[in-house]
Amino acid sequence: MKKNNIGTGLDKVPWWLVAIILLGGWMVFSAFSSADYRVIFGAVSRGLGVTVTVSLIAYAASIVLGLCLGLMRTSNWRACREIATFYIELVRGLPVLVILYYIAFVGAPALAQALNGVLAPLISRGILQPIQARSFDFATRAVIALTLGYAAFIAEIFRAGIESVDKGQVEAAEALGLKHGQVMRRIVLPQAIRNVLPALANEFVAIIKDSSLVSALGVQDITQLGKVYSASTFKFFETYNAVAFFYLCLTLTLSLLVRRLEKRLKQTQKNPGC
């Protein structure tokens, strides 16, 4: 019986996870046993805070904007639906890197010019100084670009979640005298958000990986520091091993949490009383 239990337990362990754990163990061993890896890990790890910060801020902002777009997408007003659909289809058709460049080198100067136009009376009187494009650092531009890009994808997730709620519940709530806003806030959104939680978590994993694109603007994240270090030492293999290790630690941890969340939600749906 014990052998069968052990065999059953081993069968449930995914081989890909074991392989990745072994690879991670080799990287950690290399970091502690090799002076080169210790230096590389120390140099690259300084960008970990920037990567996490950019990802968290962009994700939180894209959740808010995506929810607004998702609500507009399912609105009864045609103008709202058309505006939201135009934005979503346009942005989803562009690579994130193109959006990043556009916001950094086109959007920021245009925003500075627009703000100067609005504040022209105060600037002409010497109360305020003209706003320059360089007032927006590249980290801020990167966060805005990631927010605008991922909001379009998250909006579609929210739309699917809202449409997954049974229309009979909406009709029943409206028959009881609830207004549209109350129906959305009290009945539809709580269920919709619960249904799309795993998909939203997967978007966070994706945004962490795409945060590496901010290195194209010189933002000092993990990828940029790895690029600088490898270019100065020509130790490309060791450096990008360390960069990949940091990203894998972040994304795999989140992926495992997402899987656990999905299983928990499935169990809750099967046993609502638990």
C-alpha positions in Angstrom: 0.0 0.0 0.0 2.8 2.4 0.9 4.5 1.7 -2.5 1.3 2.4 -4.3 0.7 5.6 -2.4 4.3 6.7 -3.2 3.8 5.8 -6.8 0.6 7.7 -7.0 2.1 10.7 -5.4 5.0 10.7 -7.8 2.7 10.4 -10.8 0.9 13.6 -9.7 4.2 15.6 -9.7 4.6 17.4 -13.1 7.9 16.5 -14.7 8.3 20.0 -16.2 8.2 21.5 -12.7 10.8 19.0 -11.4 13.1 19.9 -14.4 12.7 23.7 -13.7 13.4 23.2 -10.0 16.5 21.3 -10.8 17.6 24.0 -13.3 16.9 26.7 -10.6 18.9 24.7 -8.1 21.8 24.5 -10.5 21.6 28.3 -10.9 21.6 28.9 -7.2 24.5 26.5 -6.7 26.4 28.3 -9.5 25.7 31.7 -7.8 27.2 30.5 -4.5 30.1 28.5 -5.9 31.2 30.8 -8.7 32.7 34.3 -8.1 31.6 35.4 -11.6 27.9 34.4 -11.0 27.9 36.1 -7.6 29.0 39.4 -9.2 26.5 39.0 -12.0 23.6 38.2 -9.7 24.5 41.2 -7.6 24.7 43.5 -10.6 21.4 42.3 -12.2 19.4 42.1 -8.9 19.6 45.9 -8.6 17.0 46.0 -11.4 14.6 43.6 -9.7 12.9 46.5 -7.8 12.3 48.5 -11.0 10.9 45.5 -12.8 8.4 44.7 -10.0 7.5 48.3 -9.5 6.8 49.0 -13.1 4.8 45.8 -13.5 2.7 46.4 -10.4 1.9 50.1 -11.2 1.1 49.3 -14.9 -1.0 46.3 -13.9 -3.0 48.2 -11.3 -3.6 51.1 -13.7 -4.5 48.7 -16.6 -7.1 46.9 -14.3 -8.8 50.2 -13.7 -8.8 51.4 -17.3 -9.6 47.9 -18.6 -12.7 47.7 -16.3 -13.9 51.1 -17.5 -13.4 50.0 -21.1 -15.1 46.6 -20.4 -18.1 48.4 -18.9 -18.3 50.7 -21.9 -18.0 47.7 -24.2 -21.2 46.2 -22.7 -23.0 49.5 -22.3 -26.5 50.1 -23.7 -25.3 53.3 -25.3 -23.9 52.8 -28.7 -21.5 55.7 -28.5 -19.8 54.1 -25.5 -19.6 50.7 -27.2 -18.1 52.2 -30.4 -15.5 54.3 -28.6 -14.4 51.3 -26.5 -14.3 48.9 -29.4 -12.3 51.4 -31.5 -9.7 51.7 -28.8 -9.5 48.0 -28.0 -9.2 46.9 -31.6 -6.7 49.5 -32.4 -4.4 48.9 -29.5 -4.6 45.1 -29.6 -3.4 45.3 -33.2 -0.2 47.0 -32.3 2.9 45.4 -30.7 3.6 46.5 -27.2 7.1 47.7 -28.2 5.6 50.0 -30.9 3.2 51.4 -28.2 6.2 51.9 -25.9 8.1 53.9 -28.6 5.0 55.9 -29.6 4.2 57.0 -26.0 7.9 57.7 -25.2 8.8 59.7 -28.3 5.4 61.0 -29.6 3.0 60.9 -26.7 5.2 62.5 -24.0 6.1 65.6 -26.2 2.5 65.9 -27.3 1.3 65.8 -23.7 3.8 68.4 -22.7 2.6 70.7 -25.5 -1.0 70.2 -24.6 -0.4 71.0 -21.0 1.5 74.1 -21.9 -1.5 75.2 -24.1 -3.9 74.6 -21.2 -1.6 76.4 -18.7 -0.7 79.2 -21.1 -2.2 82.0 -19.1 -0.3 81.0 -15.9 2.9 80.4 -17.9 2.7 83.9 -19.6 2.4 85.6 -16.2 5.5 83.7 -14.9 3.5 81.8 -12.3 4.4 78.4 -13.9 7.4 77.3 -16.0 6.8 75.6 -19.4 6.6 71.9 -19.1 9.3 70.0 -21.0 8.9 66.5 -22.5 11.9 65.5 -20.4 9.8 66.2 -17.3 8.3 62.8 -17.8 11.1 60.3 -17.1 11.3 57.1 -19.2 10.1 54.9 -16.4 6.8 56.9 -16.3 6.5 56.7 -20.0 7.0 53.0 -19.9 4.3 52.5 -17.2 1.9 54.6 -19.3 2.6 52.5 -22.4 2.2 49.2 -20.6 -1.0 50.5 -19.0 -2.5 51.6 -22.4 -1.5 48.4 -24.1 -2.7 45.9 -21.5 -5.9 47.8 -20.7 -7.2 46.7 -24.1 -6.6 43.0 -23.4 -8.0 43.3 -19.8 -11.1 45.1 -21.1 -11.9 42.0 -23.2 -11.5 39.8 -20.2 -13.9 41.9 -18.2 -16.3 42.0 -21.1 -16.3 38.2 -21.3 -16.8 38.0 -17.5 -19.8 40.4 -17.6 -21.4 38.5 -20.5 -20.9 35.2 -18.6 -23.4 36.3 -15.9 -26.9 34.9 -16.6 -29.1 37.6 -18.1 -32.0 36.2 -16.1 -30.4 37.6 -12.9 -30.2 41.0 -14.5 -33.8 40.9 -15.6 -34.9 39.8 -12.2 -33.0 42.6 -10.5 -34.4 45.2 -12.8 -37.9 43.8 -12.2 -37.3 44.4 -8.5 -36.7 48.1 -9.2 -32.9 48.2 -9.2 -31.2 50.7 -11.5 -28.7 49.6 -14.1 -25.7 50.9 -12.0 -26.9 49.1 -8.9 -27.4 45.8 -10.9 -23.8 46.1 -12.3 -22.3 47.0 -8.9 -24.2 44.5 -6.7 -25.0 41.5 -8.9 -23.0 41.4 -12.2 -19.5 42.7 -11.3 -19.0 40.5 -8.2 -19.7 37.4 -10.2 -17.9 38.6 -13.3 -14.7 39.4 -11.4 -14.8 36.1 -9.7 -15.1 34.3 -13.1 -12.2 36.1 -14.6 -9.7 36.1 -11.7 -7.5 33.4 -13.2 -7.4 35.3 -16.6 -6.5 38.5 -14.8 -3.7 36.8 -12.9 -2.3 35.4 -16.2 -2.2 39.0 -17.5 0.0 39.9 -14.6 2.4 37.1 -15.5 2.4 38.5 -19.1 3.0 42.1 -18.0 6.0 41.0 -15.9 7.5 39.4 -19.0 6.7 42.4 -21.2 8.2 44.8 -18.7 11.5 43.7 -20.1 10.7 45.9 -23.1 11.3 49.0 -21.0 15.0 48.3 -21.4 14.6 49.6 -24.9 14.2 53.1 -23.3 17.1 52.6 -21.0 15.1 52.0 -17.9 17.3 50.2 -15.4 15.3 47.0 -15.0 16.7 43.5 -14.9 17.1 43.2 -18.7 18.8 46.6 -19.1 21.3 45.9 -16.3 22.0 42.5 -17.8 22.5 44.1 -21.2 24.9 46.7 -19.8 26.9 44.2 -17.8 27.2 41.7 -20.6 28.3 44.4 -23.0 31.1 45.5 -20.7 32.4 42.0 -19.7 31.4 39.9 -22.8 30.0 37.3 -20.4 26.8 36.9 -22.3 26.0 33.3 -21.3 26.4 33.8 -17.6 24.6 37.2 -17.6 21.5 36.1 -19.5 21.3 32.9 -17.4 21.0 35.2 -14.4 18.4 37.4 -16.1 16.4 34.4 -17.2 16.6 33.0 -13.6 15.1 36.2 -12.1 12.2 36.3 -14.6 11.5 32.5 -14.2 11.4 33.0 -10.4 8.8 35.7 -10.8 6.7 34.2 -13.5 6.7 30.6 -12.3 5.8 31.5 -8.8 2.8 33.5 -10.1 1.9 30.7 -12.6 1.7 28.2 -9.7 -0.4 30.6 -7.7 -2.8 31.0 -10.7 -3.1 27.2 -11.0 -3.9 26.9 -7.3 -6.5 29.8 -7.7 -8.2 28.0 -10.6 -8.4 24.8 -8.7 -9.8 26.6 -5.6 -12.4 28.4 -7.7 -13.5 25.1 -9.4 -13.9 23.5 -6.0 -15.9 26.4 -4.8 -18.2 26.2 -7.8 -18.8 22.5 -7.2 -19.4 23.0 -3.5 -20.8 26.5 -3.0 -21.5 25.9 0.7 -17.8 25.2 1.5 
